[in-house]
Amino acid sequence: DIQMTQSPSSVSASVGDRVTITCRASQGISSWLAWYQQKPGKAPKVLIYGASSLQSGVPSRFSGSGSGTDFTLTISSLQPEDFAAYYCQQANSFPLTFGGGTKVEIK
Amino acid sequence: QITLKESGPTLVKPTQTLTLTCTFSGFSLSTRGVGVGWIRQPPGKALEWLALIYWDDDKRYSPSLKSRLTITKDTSKNQVVLTMTNMDPVDTATYYCAHRPGAAAPFDYWGQGTLVTVSS
């Protein structure tokens, strides 16, 4: 199985801050990585797929980069509605695996 | 537009079998490449992929749960059913079904989720 390791597990930030979350795969997954946002009591919502492609309707302050084993999700200017949990997921091979999550909290 | 909705029991006893149904609209599970998956999330914990069924009836399972899981589809009813045998309290989680538009694609549409509690 491909293990997905996210860091940090939580981050405290203020509105307007730049936030970066990293995800590392235990083996190369090319660019087959997705990022999801999940708010309390809600289903996850895909933000980024193919490591760097923005899902339709997602604000441009979200961006993704990386390939192989190391990936990042960046929120360029944190907005109040961005306080949530974020998960990476590798789509390269079965079993599909998710990272442990990063909770973005208000500072 | 694509929608999915999970249904099934909210409470099951240990050792019982759980049957969850995902009823969807806005796409066909006979369209080439399309799949529907199941993902769960224990309270306060991370997401865990369980199973996925493709348009051509190809089925994939989490290795750690494979012996307990069965996924099937009824294309005419627009439904996907997941059964999980020998339920245990550690299986208490919110169970989601989700649409996958193709191989190596993300889950782009999700159901609202259904909380299943395993308790005697």
Chai-1 contact restraints between the chains, C-beta under 6 A:
chainA,res_idxA,chainB,res_idxB,connection_type,confidence,min_distance_angstrom,max_distance_angstrom,comment,restraint_id
A,W32,B,A104,contact,1.0,0.0,6.0,A-B,restraint_1
A,A34,B,P106,contact,1.0,0.0,6.0,A-B,restraint_2
A,A43,B,Y96,contact,1.0,0.0,6.0,A-B,restraint_3
A,A43,B,W110,contact,1.0,0.0,6.0,A-B,restraint_4
A,A43,B,Q112,contact,1.0,0.0,6.0,A-B,restraint_5
A,A43,B,G113,contact,1.0,0.0,6.0,A-B,restraint_6
A,V46,B,P106,contact,1.0,0.0,6.0,A-B,restraint_7
A,V46,B,D108,contact,1.0,0.0,6.0,A-B,restraint_8
A,Y49,B,P106,contact,1.0,0.0,6.0,A-B,restraint_9
A,Y87,B,L47,contact,1.0,0.0,6.0,A-B,restraint_10
A,A91,B,A104,contact,1.0,0.0,6.0,A-B,restraint_11
A,F94,B,R60,contact,1.0,0.0,6.0,A-B,restraint_12
A,P95,B,S62,contact,1.0,0.0,6.0,A-B,restraint_13
A,P95,B,P63,contact,1.0,0.0,6.0,A-B,restraint_14
A,L96,B,W49,contact,1.0,0.0,6.0,A-B,restraint_15
A,F98,B,A46,contact,1.0,0.0,6.0,A-B,restraint_16
A,F98,B,L47,contact,1.0,0.0,6.0,A-B,restraint_17
A,G100,B,A46,contact,1.0,0.0,6.0,A-B,restraint_18
A,G101,B,A46,contact,1.0,0.0,6.0,A-B,restraint_19
